Amino acid sequence: MRSHDSLGASHPEPGNTQLGLVVRGDTTGICFAVVPGNAQLDLKALARISGNRKVETVALKEVQPLTGYIRGGV
């Protein structure tokens, strides 16, 4: 396996990476939120703009069945 540096890849600047988070709304069900890597998801704001009263992150064991991706790929 070749290291990140030996491949000539540059290290991403903070804010240029994204996190994918899977949440469940009480009204709309599953949502996929993408936020900058240096930010935190505001669950109350997401609930408000998605038409929910409340959203919460889904359990880790649910991520792969819902998305097809393992932890770290989402």
N, C-alpha and C positions, 0 to 999 in steps of 0.2 A: 504494500500500500504506500502511495506517495503522500507526503505531507502537503498541507495547504500551501505553504510557502514554495515548495519545490515545483508546484504546478503553475507558478506564476500568478496565482490568484491574489487579488488584493483583499485586505481586510475591510469589511464594510464599515462605513462611518456610522456612529450612533444616529439613529433616526432613519437610516436607509434600510434597516431590516424591519420585517413585519412579523407580528404574532397573530396566529389564527386561533381564536377562542370559540368554543362551542358552548352556547347557552340555551336554556329552555325558558320560554316566556309562559306566563300563566294563561294567556289568551291565544297567542299565535303559535306556540310550540317552539320547535328548534330554530335557532338563528345561528349564523356563523358571522362572528365579528372579526375584522382585521384592524389592528391598531399598530402604530409605530412601535418598534422594539424597545424604545426608551420611554414608553408611556404606559399608563395603567388604564384599564377599561373601567369607565364609570357606569356601573350596572343600573343606577337610577336613571341616568340620561338615556341609556340604551332602551330601558323599559319605556320611557316616555316617547321616544321617537319611533319605537316599533309597535306602539299600540298596546302595550302590556302594562299592568299595574306593577309587576315584579318580574325580574329575570334572575336566574341563577346559573352558574356554570354546571355543566353536566358532569356526572361521575366519570372518572378516567376509564372505567370498564365499558362505558357506553360510547366513547369517542370512535373507536375503530368500527363498530357496527353501524354507526350513524354516518361516518365520513369516508370509510375505506382506508383511512390513514392511521398509523400507529402514533403513539405519543411522540412528539418531536417533529412529526410531519405535518402537524396542524398547529 
